[in-house]
Amino acid sequence: MHMVHVLGSMAAGIAIAGGAGLGLAGNALFDMALNPRAKHSIMARINSGEATGTDMSIFASDPSRSAARAWFDEAKRDISIAARDGGVLHGWRVWGHGVVPAPDGRRSPESADVDHRYLILCHGYSGRPSDLAREAHAAHRRGFSVLLPAARGHERNADRYVGMGWLDAYDLLAWIDTLVDFDPDARIALYGVSMGGAEVMMASGLDLPPQVRCIIEDCGFTSVWDELAVQMRDLMHLPVSPLLDAAEAVCRARAGYGFREASAQERLRSARVPMLFLHGADDSFVPPAMLDAVYEACASPVKERVLFEGAGHGASSYVHPERYAMIVGDFLSRHL
């Protein structure tokens, strides 16, 4: 993605005295990380097929993932919501066995399913809903209906800036309302990985309807500021200050949110539904210390955390598949 050119622009911004240089650097960082329409952005490379997102070898080589993707491609159906800032946001859904839509688009009383269980799955940064096809397939086999929104800046919602879970958490309320409108007796669980994990944590402190019974997050970050600071130090080897301050100012002006305010940690202080926190002990992308921070911040009277030894970022369910499935399945059984 011509990373050298992007980093060169940032370095030049630091070297040039005055706000103009920092403005250049802040815009370059914003475009690289959060603007899928920018020529040299991470998302543009992925959307054009020049690079892959979260499909690393440990995931791509898993046979159950390939089979689940084939199932998902066949079973998925389009679903959309009106975005609060205009336009439409897209996702995919697969109704559970026995769930029958009525002509008015709501759930038919003739539906044979009696459990009314729904799982909303939220994918990570640079990914797409199909990254969670394995989890969707497993839930569907257990009788769940599944809904997989595409995050802002991703897949069919690539016409928008990336929301890093913060903007998506508000969108998640609309996705939840769509399920409640479809089935007022719905029993809903939220599940997210990485940026999706941050998204469901950020949603935990919002005014969730009673149909949302529990939330599971896997390797989500404490805040957008904290996560970008980690990446700037460890991946880009760039100074956090003043670059990240400049990029935050750009993000606030162009995308409408700030990196510091976009905090899962703060939102969790208002969480009320049961929460399950999962993380890989060898995660170098979202440090395991963030697990401790979000767990301690969570105000829910029911909360659990599990650390998976030897697992990298988003890989806990692949390194420890049986244990992971047992923990998640047990949590869902107890709270749905």
DOLOFI-443515 format. One record per residue (C-alpha): residue in one letter; y, z, x; residue number from 0. Coordinates in nm, 4 decimals. Each point is the difference from the previous one (the first is absolute). Layout:
<resn->a; py->Y; pz->Z; px->X; resi->NUM>
...
//
This chain:
<resn->m; py->0.0000; pz->0.0000; px->0.0000; resi->0>
<resn->h; py->0.2250; pz->-0.0528; px->0.3005; resi->1>
<resn->m; py->0.0120; pz->0.3777; px->0.0478; resi->2>
<resn->v; py->0.1708; pz->-0.0435; px->0.3362; resi->3>
<resn->h; py->0.2963; pz->-0.1664; px->-0.1703; resi->4>
<resn->v; py->0.0232; pz->0.2755; px->-0.2598; resi->5>
<resn->l; py->-0.0211; pz->0.2778; px->0.2539; resi->6>
<resn->g; py->0.2476; pz->-0.1888; px->0.2162; resi->7>
<resn->s; py->0.2487; pz->0.0054; px->-0.2853; resi->8>
<resn->m; py->-0.0490; pz->0.3740; px->-0.0343; resi->9>
<resn->a; py->0.0430; pz->0.0599; px->0.3695; resi->10>
<resn->a; py->0.3157; pz->-0.2072; px->-0.0062; resi->11>
<resn->g; py->0.1258; pz->0.2095; px->-0.2889; resi->12>
<resn->i; py->-0.0418; pz->0.3128; px->0.2064; resi->13>
<resn->a; py->0.1726; pz->-0.1535; px->0.2997; resi->14>
<resn->i; py->0.3003; pz->-0.1318; px->-0.1902; resi->15>
<resn->a; py->0.2621; pz->0.2670; px->-0.0558; resi->16>
<resn->g; py->0.1181; pz->0.0623; px->-0.3530; resi->17>
<resn->g; py->-0.1296; pz->-0.0280; px->-0.3531; resi->18>
<resn->a; py->-0.0526; pz->-0.3759; px->0.0087; resi->19>
<resn->g; py->-0.2817; pz->0.0337; px->0.2515; resi->20>
<resn->l; py->-0.1700; pz->0.2756; px->-0.1939; resi->21>
<resn->g; py->0.0420; pz->-0.1987; px->-0.3200; resi->22>
<resn->l; py->-0.1801; pz->-0.2921; px->0.1624; resi->23>
<resn->a; py->-0.2811; pz->0.2262; px->0.1159; resi->24>
<resn->g; py->-0.0271; pz->0.1740; px->-0.3367; resi->25>
<resn->n; py->-0.0262; pz->-0.3294; px->-0.1864; resi->26>
<resn->a; py->-0.2610; pz->-0.1278; px->0.2473; resi->27>
<resn->l; py->-0.2155; pz->0.3095; px->-0.0472; resi->28>
<resn->f; py->0.0385; pz->-0.0101; px->-0.3779; resi->29>
<resn->d; py->-0.0943; pz->-0.3678; px->-0.0164; resi->30>
<resn->m; py->-0.2958; pz->0.0433; px->0.2321; resi->31>
<resn->a; py->-0.1502; pz->0.2898; px->-0.1973; resi->32>
<resn->l; py->0.1192; pz->-0.0320; px->-0.3601; resi->33>
<resn->n; py->0.1121; pz->-0.3554; px->-0.0794; resi->34>
<resn->p; py->-0.2927; pz->-0.2332; px->-0.0812; resi->35>
<resn->r; py->0.2403; pz->-0.2934; px->-0.0227; resi->36>
<resn->a; py->0.1346; pz->0.0399; px->0.3552; resi->37>
<resn->k; py->-0.1364; pz->-0.2648; px->0.2368; resi->38>
<resn->h; py->-0.1204; pz->0.2442; px->0.2650; resi->39>
<resn->s; py->-0.1102; pz->0.2897; px->-0.2174; resi->40>
<resn->i; py->-0.3426; pz->0.1599; px->0.0058; resi->41>
<resn->m; py->-0.0491; pz->-0.0826; px->-0.3666; resi->42>
<resn->a; py->0.1049; pz->-0.3647; px->0.0433; resi->43>
<resn->r; py->-0.2663; pz->-0.0488; px->0.2657; resi->44>
<resn->i; py->-0.2644; pz->0.1501; px->-0.2240; resi->45>
<resn->n; py->0.1092; pz->-0.1950; px->-0.3085; resi->46>
<resn->s; py->-0.0042; pz->-0.3263; px->0.1962; resi->47>
<resn->g; py->-0.3479; pz->0.0667; px->0.1362; resi->48>
<resn->e; py->0.1157; pz->0.0326; px->0.3628; resi->49>
<resn->a; py->-0.1252; pz->0.3585; px->0.0154; resi->50>
<resn->t; py->-0.2126; pz->0.2413; px->-0.1988; resi->51>
<resn->g; py->0.1011; pz->0.3298; px->-0.1493; resi->52>
<resn->t; py->-0.2407; pz->0.2903; px->-0.0307; resi->53>
<resn->d; py->-0.3177; pz->-0.2073; px->0.0430; resi->54>
<resn->m; py->-0.1023; pz->0.1475; px->0.3350; resi->55>
<resn->s; py->-0.3536; pz->-0.0423; px->0.1315; resi->56>
<resn->i; py->-0.1389; pz->0.3277; px->-0.1371; resi->57>
<resn->f; py->0.0997; pz->-0.1099; px->-0.3501; resi->58>
<resn->a; py->-0.0644; pz->-0.3738; px->0.0161; resi->59>
<resn->s; py->-0.3545; pz->0.0412; px->0.1353; resi->60>
<resn->d; py->-0.1118; pz->0.2380; px->-0.2744; resi->61>
<resn->p; py->-0.2447; pz->-0.1845; px->-0.2313; resi->62>
<resn->s; py->0.0867; pz->0.2133; px->-0.3024; resi->63>
<resn->r; py->0.3637; pz->-0.1032; px->0.0398; resi->64>
<resn->s; py->-0.0906; pz->-0.3697; px->-0.0071; resi->65>
<resn->a; py->-0.2172; pz->0.0438; px->-0.3088; resi->66>
<resn->a; py->0.2709; pz->0.2030; px->-0.1718; resi->67>
<resn->r; py->0.2620; pz->-0.2652; px->0.0713; resi->68>
<resn->a; py->-0.2225; pz->-0.2659; px->-0.1534; resi->69>
<resn->w; py->-0.0389; pz->0.2200; px->-0.3089; resi->70>
<resn->f; py->0.3739; pz->0.0673; px->-0.0135; resi->71>
<resn->d; py->0.0946; pz->-0.3676; px->0.0290; resi->72>
<resn->e; py->-0.2274; pz->-0.0756; px->-0.2958; resi->73>
<resn->a; py->0.0835; pz->0.3006; px->-0.2184; resi->74>
<resn->k; py->0.3742; pz->0.0489; px->0.0517; resi->75>
<resn->r; py->0.2525; pz->-0.0913; px->-0.2668; resi->76>
<resn->d; py->0.3769; pz->-0.0229; px->0.0258; resi->77>
<resn->i; py->0.2132; pz->0.2864; px->-0.1223; resi->78>
<resn->s; py->0.3757; pz->0.0382; px->0.0357; resi->79>
<resn->i; py->0.2904; pz->0.2318; px->-0.0789; resi->80>
<resn->a; py->0.3724; pz->-0.0471; px->-0.0332; resi->81>
<resn->a; py->0.1722; pz->0.1273; px->0.3147; resi->82>
<resn->r; py->0.2780; pz->0.2522; px->-0.0574; resi->83>
<resn->d; py->0.2312; pz->-0.2124; px->0.2185; resi->84>
<resn->g; py->-0.0843; pz->-0.3257; px->-0.1757; resi->85>
<resn->g; py->-0.2795; pz->-0.2513; px->0.0091; resi->86>
<resn->v; py->-0.3713; pz->0.0655; px->-0.0054; resi->87>
<resn->l; py->-0.2455; pz->0.1841; px->0.2244; resi->88>
<resn->h; py->-0.3613; pz->-0.1159; px->0.0182; resi->89>
<resn->g; py->-0.3349; pz->0.1663; px->0.0452; resi->90>
<resn->w; py->-0.3667; pz->-0.0340; px->-0.0899; resi->91>
<resn->r; py->-0.2230; pz->0.1880; px->-0.2422; resi->92>
<resn->v; py->-0.3674; pz->0.0162; px->-0.0919; resi->93>
<resn->w; py->-0.0834; pz->0.1801; px->-0.3251; resi->94>
<resn->g; py->-0.3040; pz->0.2244; px->0.0063; resi->95>
<resn->h; py->-0.3288; pz->-0.0769; px->-0.1689; resi->96>
<resn->g; py->0.0357; pz->0.0304; px->-0.3757; resi->97>
<resn->v; py->0.3805; pz->-0.0154; px->-0.0013; resi->98>
<resn->v; py->0.1119; pz->-0.2613; px->-0.2515; resi->99>
<resn->p; py->0.3649; pz->-0.1089; px->-0.0328; resi->100>
<resn->a; py->0.1290; pz->-0.0471; px->-0.3554; resi->101>
<resn->p; py->0.1997; pz->-0.3089; px->-0.1005; resi->102>
<resn->d; py->0.3235; pz->0.1974; px->0.0433; resi->103>
<resn->g; py->-0.0861; pz->0.0652; px->0.3651; resi->104>
<resn->r; py->-0.0914; pz->0.3644; px->-0.0508; resi->105>
<resn->r; py->-0.3441; pz->0.1534; px->0.0307; resi->106>
<resn->s; py->-0.2159; pz->-0.0758; px->-0.3038; resi->107>
<resn->p; py->-0.1525; pz->0.2907; px->-0.1962; resi->108>
<resn->e; py->-0.3244; pz->-0.1959; px->0.0259; resi->109>
<resn->s; py->-0.0166; pz->0.0657; px->0.3748; resi->110>
<resn->a; py->-0.3337; pz->0.1550; px->0.0957; resi->111>
<resn->d; py->0.1418; pz->0.1880; px->0.2987; resi->112>
<resn->v; py->0.0485; pz->0.3673; px->-0.0942; resi->113>
<resn->d; py->0.1303; pz->0.1386; px->0.3303; resi->114>
<resn->h; py->0.3399; pz->-0.1733; px->0.0102; resi->115>
<resn->r; py->0.0120; pz->0.0223; px->0.3813; resi->116>
<resn->y; py->0.2469; pz->-0.2116; px->0.1970; resi->117>
<resn->l; py->0.0662; pz->-0.0198; px->0.3740; resi->118>
<resn->i; py->0.3188; pz->-0.1477; px->0.1471; resi->119>
<resn->l; py->-0.0503; pz->-0.1046; px->0.3634; resi->120>
<resn->c; py->0.2977; pz->-0.0494; px->0.2322; resi->121>
<resn->h; py->-0.0410; pz->-0.1987; px->0.3218; resi->122>
<resn->g; py->0.1656; pz->0.0431; px->0.3380; resi->123>
<resn->y; py->0.2778; pz->-0.1669; px->0.1968; resi->124>
<resn->s; py->-0.0681; pz->-0.3673; px->0.0818; resi->125>
<resn->g; py->-0.3016; pz->0.0081; px->-0.2301; resi->126>
<resn->r; py->-0.0806; pz->-0.1226; px->-0.3480; resi->127>
<resn->p; py->-0.1846; pz->0.1330; px->-0.3060; resi->128>
<resn->s; py->-0.3271; pz->-0.1625; px->0.1054; resi->129>
<resn->d; py->-0.0055; pz->0.2302; px->0.3054; resi->130>
<resn->l; py->-0.1149; pz->0.2663; px->-0.2467; resi->131>
<resn->a; py->-0.2625; pz->-0.2185; px->-0.1697; resi->132>
<resn->r; py->-0.2742; pz->0.2204; px->0.1476; resi->133>
<resn->e; py->0.1480; pz->0.3094; px->-0.1597; resi->134>
<resn->a; py->0.0690; pz->-0.1852; px->-0.3251; resi->135>
<resn->h; py->-0.3562; pz->-0.1283; px->-0.0176; resi->136>
<resn->a; py->-0.1470; pz->0.3461; px->0.0578; resi->137>
<resn->a; py->0.2230; pz->0.1504; px->-0.2700; resi->138>
<resn->h; py->-0.0802; pz->-0.2800; px->-0.2435; resi->139>
<resn->r; py->-0.3716; pz->0.0605; px->0.0463; resi->140>
<resn->r; py->0.0652; pz->0.3623; px->-0.0969; resi->141>
<resn->g; py->0.1636; pz->-0.1069; px->-0.3245; resi->142>
<resn->f; py->0.3663; pz->-0.0106; px->0.0979; resi->143>
<resn->s; py->0.2524; pz->-0.2623; px->-0.0965; resi->144>
<resn->v; py->0.1980; pz->-0.0870; px->0.3123; resi->145>
<resn->l; py->0.3574; pz->-0.1153; px->0.0510; resi->146>
<resn->l; py->0.1240; pz->-0.1204; px->0.3387; resi->147>
<resn->p; py->0.3757; pz->-0.0663; px->0.0225; resi->148>
<resn->a; py->0.1391; pz->-0.2109; px->0.2816; resi->149>
<resn->a; py->0.2689; pz->0.1942; px->0.1853; resi->150>
<resn->r; py->0.3513; pz->-0.1369; px->0.0316; resi->151>
<resn->g; py->0.0226; pz->-0.2556; px->0.2796; resi->152>
<resn->h; py->-0.3742; pz->-0.0669; px->-0.0180; resi->153>
<resn->e; py->-0.2242; pz->-0.2688; px->-0.1486; resi->154>
<resn->r; py->0.1537; pz->-0.1378; px->-0.3219; resi->155>
<resn->n; py->0.2906; pz->0.2438; px->0.0269; resi->156>
<resn->a; py->0.1139; pz->-0.1392; px->0.3343; resi->157>
<resn->d; py->0.3368; pz->-0.0989; px->-0.1468; resi->158>
<resn->r; py->0.1194; pz->0.3604; px->0.0432; resi->159>
<resn->y; py->0.0719; pz->0.2286; px->0.2926; resi->160>
<resn->v; py->-0.2824; pz->0.2334; px->0.1017; resi->161>
<resn->g; py->0.0484; pz->0.3373; px->-0.1711; resi->162>
<resn->m; py->-0.2205; pz->0.2020; px->0.2405; resi->163>
<resn->g; py->-0.1449; pz->0.1895; px->-0.2957; resi->164>
<resn->w; py->0.3358; pz->0.1397; px->-0.1100; resi->165>
<resn->l; py->0.1083; pz->-0.2816; px->-0.2301; resi->166>
<resn->d; py->-0.3649; pz->-0.0547; px->-0.0928; resi->167>
<resn->a; py->-0.0329; pz->0.3613; px->-0.1207; resi->168>
<resn->y; py->0.2539; pz->-0.0744; px->-0.2732; resi->169>
<resn->d; py->-0.1851; pz->-0.3215; px->-0.0813; resi->170>
<resn->l; py->-0.3165; pz->0.2063; px->-0.0233; resi->171>
<resn->l; py->0.1485; pz->0.1825; px->-0.2998; resi->172>
<resn->a; py->0.0247; pz->-0.3336; px->-0.1799; resi->173>
<resn->w; py->-0.3583; pz->-0.0907; px->0.0926; resi->174>
<resn->i; py->-0.1122; pz->0.3370; px->-0.1377; resi->175>
<resn->d; py->0.1960; pz->-0.0600; px->-0.3207; resi->176>
<resn->t; py->-0.1772; pz->-0.3345; px->-0.0372; resi->177>
<resn->l; py->-0.3370; pz->0.1749; px->0.0024; resi->178>
<resn->v; py->0.1203; pz->0.2698; px->-0.2391; resi->179>
<resn->d; py->0.1300; pz->-0.2663; px->-0.2385; resi->180>
<resn->f; py->-0.3365; pz->-0.1743; px->0.0218; resi->181>
<resn->d; py->-0.1951; pz->0.3231; px->-0.0510; resi->182>
<resn->p; py->0.1862; pz->0.3196; px->-0.0983; resi->183>
<resn->d; py->-0.3209; pz->0.1949; px->0.0710; resi->184>
<resn->a; py->-0.0136; pz->-0.1269; px->0.3563; resi->185>
<resn->r; py->-0.1024; pz->0.2408; px->0.2761; resi->186>
<resn->i; py->0.1673; pz->-0.1391; px->0.3108; resi->187>
<resn->a; py->-0.0511; pz->0.0653; px->0.3708; resi->188>
<resn->l; py->0.2252; pz->-0.1363; px->0.2748; resi->189>
<resn->y; py->-0.1422; pz->-0.1013; px->0.3378; resi->190>
<resn->g; py->0.1897; pz->-0.1392; px->0.2988; resi->191>
<resn->v; py->-0.0635; pz->-0.0793; px->0.3662; resi->192>
<resn->s; py->0.2638; pz->0.0072; px->0.2771; resi->193>
<resn->m; py->0.3244; pz->-0.1260; px->-0.1575; resi->194>
<resn->g; py->-0.1852; pz->0.0217; px->-0.3315; resi->195>
<resn->g; py->-0.0849; pz->0.3602; px->0.0855; resi->196>
<resn->a; py->0.3682; pz->0.0695; px->0.0558; resi->197>
<resn->e; py->0.0725; pz->-0.1778; px->-0.3285; resi->198>
<resn->v; py->-0.2265; pz->0.2215; px->-0.2108; resi->199>
<resn->m; py->0.1369; pz->0.3113; px->0.1742; resi->200>
<resn->m; py->0.3543; pz->-0.1181; px->-0.0680; resi->201>
<resn->a; py->-0.0983; pz->-0.0470; px->-0.3637; resi->202>
<resn->s; py->-0.1554; pz->0.3479; px->-0.0211; resi->203>
<resn->g; py->0.3378; pz->0.1683; px->-0.0409; resi->204>
<resn->l; py->0.1269; pz->-0.2377; px->-0.2671; resi->205>
<resn->d; py->-0.0304; pz->0.0539; px->-0.3748; resi->206>
<resn->l; py->-0.3621; pz->-0.1067; px->-0.0389; resi->207>
<resn->p; py->-0.1474; pz->-0.0186; px->-0.3504; resi->208>
<resn->p; py->-0.2885; pz->0.2355; px->-0.0858; resi->209>
<resn->q; py->-0.2464; pz->-0.2891; px->0.0191; resi->210>
<resn->v; py->0.0257; pz->0.0170; px->0.3822; resi->211>
<resn->r; py->-0.2628; pz->0.2584; px->0.0878; resi->212>
<resn->c; py->-0.0221; pz->-0.0107; px->0.3804; resi->213>
<resn->i; py->0.1128; pz->-0.1755; px->0.3189; resi->214>
<resn->i; py->-0.1905; pz->-0.0961; px->0.3174; resi->215>
<resn->e; py->0.1865; pz->-0.1058; px->0.3115; resi->216>
<resn->d; py->-0.1524; pz->-0.1287; px->0.3236; resi->217>
<resn->c; py->0.2026; pz->0.0002; px->0.3260; resi->218>
<resn->g; py->0.3427; pz->-0.0168; px->-0.1628; resi->219>
<resn->f; py->0.3101; pz->0.0819; px->0.2039; resi->220>
<resn->t; py->0.2490; pz->0.2837; px->-0.0464; resi->221>
<resn->s; py->0.3069; pz->-0.2234; px->-0.0348; resi->222>
<resn->v; py->0.1077; pz->-0.3524; px->0.0784; resi->223>
<resn->w; py->0.2311; pz->0.1336; px->0.2716; resi->224>
<resn->d; py->-0.2819; pz->0.1943; px->0.1677; resi->225>
<resn->e; py->-0.2397; pz->-0.2947; px->-0.0098; resi->226>
<resn->l; py->0.2489; pz->-0.2547; px->0.1326; resi->227>
<resn->a; py->0.0968; pz->0.2435; px->0.2752; resi->228>
<resn->v; py->-0.3652; pz->0.0229; px->0.1063; resi->229>
<resn->q; py->-0.0313; pz->-0.3788; px->0.0091; resi->230>
<resn->m; py->0.3230; pz->-0.0478; px->0.1947; resi->231>
<resn->r; py->-0.1053; pz->0.2488; px->0.2666; resi->232>
<resn->d; py->-0.3692; pz->-0.0866; px->0.0283; resi->233>
<resn->l; py->-0.0186; pz->-0.3691; px->-0.0894; resi->234>
<resn->m; py->0.3403; pz->-0.1477; px->0.0793; resi->235>
<resn->h; py->0.1018; pz->0.2445; px->0.2750; resi->236>
<resn->l; py->0.3529; pz->0.0057; px->-0.1385; resi->237>
<resn->p; py->0.2405; pz->0.2917; px->-0.0341; resi->238>
<resn->v; py->-0.0006; pz->0.1455; px->-0.3502; resi->239>
<resn->s; py->0.3673; pz->0.0891; px->0.0189; resi->240>
<resn->p; py->0.2251; pz->-0.1824; px->-0.0714; resi->241>
<resn->l; py->-0.2210; pz->-0.2945; px->-0.0978; resi->242>
<resn->l; py->-0.1746; pz->0.1594; px->-0.2948; resi->243>
<resn->d; py->0.3289; pz->0.1353; px->-0.1343; resi->244>
<resn->a; py->0.1376; pz->-0.3539; px->0.0098; resi->245>
<resn->a; py->-0.3060; pz->-0.1440; px->-0.1727; resi->246>
<resn->e; py->0.0188; pz->0.2728; px->-0.2657; resi->247>
<resn->a; py->0.3596; pz->-0.0929; px->-0.0769; resi->248>
<resn->v; py->-0.1063; pz->-0.3634; px->-0.0376; resi->249>
<resn->c; py->-0.2933; pz->0.0981; px->-0.2229; resi->250>
<resn->r; py->0.2239; pz->0.2093; px->-0.2218; resi->251>
<resn->a; py->0.2417; pz->-0.2917; px->-0.0413; resi->252>
<resn->r; py->-0.2600; pz->-0.2731; px->-0.0467; resi->253>
<resn->a; py->-0.2995; pz->0.1715; px->-0.1607; resi->254>
<resn->g; py->0.1620; pz->0.3014; px->-0.1630; resi->255>
<resn->y; py->-0.1763; pz->0.2882; px->0.1719; resi->256>
<resn->g; py->0.0231; pz->0.2064; px->0.3156; resi->257>
<resn->f; py->-0.2824; pz->0.0830; px->0.2377; resi->258>
<resn->r; py->0.0638; pz->0.3747; px->-0.0056; resi->259>
<resn->e; py->0.0193; pz->0.0295; px->-0.3792; resi->260>
<resn->a; py->-0.3260; pz->-0.1969; px->-0.0321; resi->261>
<resn->s; py->-0.2041; pz->0.3131; px->0.0591; resi->262>
<resn->a; py->-0.3483; pz->0.0710; px->-0.1314; resi->263>
<resn->q; py->0.0289; pz->0.3473; px->0.1475; resi->264>
<resn->e; py->0.3007; pz->0.0865; px->-0.2159; resi->265>
<resn->r; py->-0.1439; pz->-0.1534; px->-0.3165; resi->266>
<resn->l; py->-0.3164; pz->0.2055; px->0.0410; resi->267>
<resn->r; py->0.2045; pz->0.3167; px->-0.0432; resi->268>
<resn->s; py->0.0102; pz->-0.0914; px->-0.3703; resi->269>
<resn->a; py->-0.3645; pz->-0.1107; px->-0.0307; resi->270>
<resn->r; py->-0.1957; pz->0.1522; px->-0.2880; resi->271>
<resn->v; py->-0.3241; pz->-0.1975; px->-0.0344; resi->272>
<resn->p; py->-0.3091; pz->0.0630; px->0.2175; resi->273>
<resn->m; py->0.0349; pz->-0.1701; px->0.3395; resi->274>
<resn->l; py->-0.2568; pz->-0.1074; px->0.2603; resi->275>
<resn->f; py->0.1277; pz->-0.0767; px->0.3519; resi->276>
<resn->l; py->-0.2216; pz->-0.2049; px->0.2372; resi->277>
<resn->h; py->0.0640; pz->-0.1015; px->0.3614; resi->278>
<resn->g; py->-0.1763; pz->-0.1284; px->0.3108; resi->279>
<resn->a; py->0.0125; pz->0.2287; px->0.3024; resi->280>
<resn->d; py->0.0449; pz->-0.2992; px->0.2348; resi->281>
<resn->d; py->0.2831; pz->-0.1603; px->-0.1962; resi->282>
<resn->s; py->0.2601; pz->-0.1221; px->0.2488; resi->283>
<resn->f; py->0.2082; pz->-0.1832; px->-0.2599; resi->284>
<resn->v; py->0.0700; pz->0.2932; px->-0.2314; resi->285>
<resn->p; py->-0.0570; pz->0.3097; px->0.2165; resi->286>
<resn->p; py->-0.2383; pz->0.2610; px->-0.1480; resi->287>
<resn->a; py->0.2785; pz->0.2584; px->0.0316; resi->288>
<resn->m; py->0.1538; pz->-0.1708; px->-0.3023; resi->289>
<resn->l; py->-0.3044; pz->0.1098; px->-0.2030; resi->290>
<resn->d; py->0.0859; pz->0.3633; px->0.0681; resi->291>
<resn->a; py->0.3654; pz->-0.0590; px->-0.0905; resi->292>
<resn->v; py->-0.0650; pz->-0.1655; px->-0.3364; resi->293>
<resn->y; py->-0.2742; pz->0.2442; px->-0.0928; resi->294>
<resn->e; py->0.2195; pz->0.3005; px->0.0704; resi->295>
<resn->a; py->0.2891; pz->-0.1559; px->-0.1950; resi->296>
<resn->c; py->-0.2122; pz->-0.0665; px->-0.3089; resi->297>
<resn->a; py->0.0851; pz->0.2397; px->-0.2847; resi->298>
<resn->s; py->-0.3006; pz->-0.0889; px->-0.2132; resi->299>
<resn->p; py->-0.2113; pz->0.3054; px->-0.0872; resi->300>
<resn->v; py->-0.3083; pz->-0.2113; px->0.0734; resi->301>
<resn->k; py->-0.0026; pz->-0.1753; px->0.3362; resi->302>
<resn->e; py->-0.2667; pz->-0.0876; px->0.2554; resi->303>
<resn->r; py->0.0036; pz->-0.1666; px->0.3409; resi->304>
<resn->v; py->-0.2715; pz->-0.1576; px->0.2131; resi->305>
<resn->l; py->0.0229; pz->-0.1238; px->0.3596; resi->306>
<resn->f; py->-0.2580; pz->-0.2600; px->0.1073; resi->307>
<resn->e; py->-0.0935; pz->0.0233; px->0.3658; resi->308>
<resn->g; py->-0.0127; pz->-0.3224; px->0.1996; resi->309>
<resn->a; py->0.1825; pz->-0.2037; px->-0.2644; resi->310>
<resn->g; py->0.3081; pz->-0.2088; px->0.0722; resi->311>
<resn->h; py->0.2704; pz->-0.1095; px->-0.2395; resi->312>
<resn->g; py->-0.1385; pz->-0.0758; px->-0.3458; resi->313>
<resn->a; py->-0.3543; pz->0.0004; px->0.1398; resi->314>
<resn->s; py->-0.1352; pz->0.3332; px->-0.1282; resi->315>
<resn->s; py->-0.2000; pz->-0.1626; px->-0.2807; resi->316>
<resn->y; py->-0.1579; pz->-0.2406; px->0.2495; resi->317>
<resn->v; py->-0.0813; pz->0.2506; px->0.2743; resi->318>
<resn->h; py->-0.1341; pz->0.2604; px->-0.2461; resi->319>
<resn->p; py->-0.0845; pz->-0.2038; px->-0.3121; resi->320>
<resn->e; py->-0.2447; pz->0.2402; px->-0.1644; resi->321>
<resn->r; py->0.2079; pz->0.3126; px->0.0577; resi->322>
<resn->y; py->0.3189; pz->-0.1759; px->-0.1055; resi->323>
<resn->a; py->-0.1567; pz->-0.1311; px->-0.3216; resi->324>
<resn->m; py->-0.1453; pz->0.3413; px->-0.0808; resi->325>
<resn->i; py->0.3347; pz->0.1791; px->0.0499; resi->326>
<resn->v; py->0.2002; pz->-0.2529; px->-0.2017; resi->327>
<resn->g; py->-0.2650; pz->-0.0273; px->-0.2720; resi->328>
<resn->d; py->-0.0244; pz->0.3774; px->-0.0374; resi->329>
<resn->f; py->0.3778; pz->0.0360; px->-0.0205; resi->330>
<resn->l; py->0.0265; pz->-0.2665; px->-0.2686; resi->331>
<resn->s; py->-0.2881; pz->0.1513; px->-0.1975; resi->332>
<resn->r; py->0.1643; pz->0.3414; px->-0.0020; resi->333>
<resn->h; py->0.3456; pz->-0.1176; px->-0.1015; resi->334>
<resn->l; py->-0.0694; pz->-0.2931; px->-0.2311; resi->335>
//
